[in-house]
Amino acid sequence: MSEQQKTLAILDDHPIAIEGIKSFLKENLSYDRVLGFSLGQALTDFLKQDQVDLLLLDIALPDANGIDLCGELKKNHPELIIVGFSNHMARNSILQMLANGAAGYILKSADAEEIITCIQKVSQGNMALCGATQRIIAASPTRQLPSLTMREKQVLQLLAEGKTSAQIAEKLFLSPLTVDTYRKNLIQKFAVKNTAELLTILFKENLL
């Protein structure tokens, strides 16, 4: 049996843009396949019979909201690495994408070198945000940070990597219920409303 090909996919609503991005990525990255999709359903159907290792996902799609789709894809394909790749600069949209499991967010205005660097980082299991995205996320009031236990820091690190409660539980040898409790306690501890706001603080204060 042949070894599984390493595949990168782009989901974008502009077919012409897809072709340009595909050509650029093929020249600069070592993926066996670089595929393009313009509909969320087309990608979903493809994933039922084949594998994608890394996905560049736009927010505005003809048949889906990229933020919601990100959450669905991570639920059904937890090993899929997803990176937001969009012109959307709204802070809430970026944070929602990250909260739904994206391992990073790149604005399409980022330069070529930065795009490649971010993709390489997430390929190695790290979180990656282009410089402009970091500045957007950092544009929030400073706050007094609570003290954290070692276990809480471990949970936060895995949340920042886009891991689900089930994946965190397996990694830390805990029950999913215990991880959910940690998540809820952290949200209360940081006095935020949800995981998205919690991630904002992580990135801004370098708590990774």
Secondary structure as UniProt FT lines:
FT   STRAND          7..11
FT   HELIX           15..28
FT   STRAND          33..37
FT   HELIX           40..47
FT   TURN            48..49
FT   STRAND          54..57
FT   HELIX           66..76
FT   TURN            78..79
FT   STRAND          81..86
FT   HELIX           91..99
FT   TURN            100..101
FT   STRAND          104..107
FT   TURN            108..109
FT   HELIX           112..123
FT   TURN            124..125
FT   STRAND          128..129
FT   HELIX           131..138
FT   HELIX           150..160
FT   TURN            161..162
FT   HELIX           165..172
FT   HELIX           176..189
FT   TURN            190..191
FT   HELIX           195..205
//
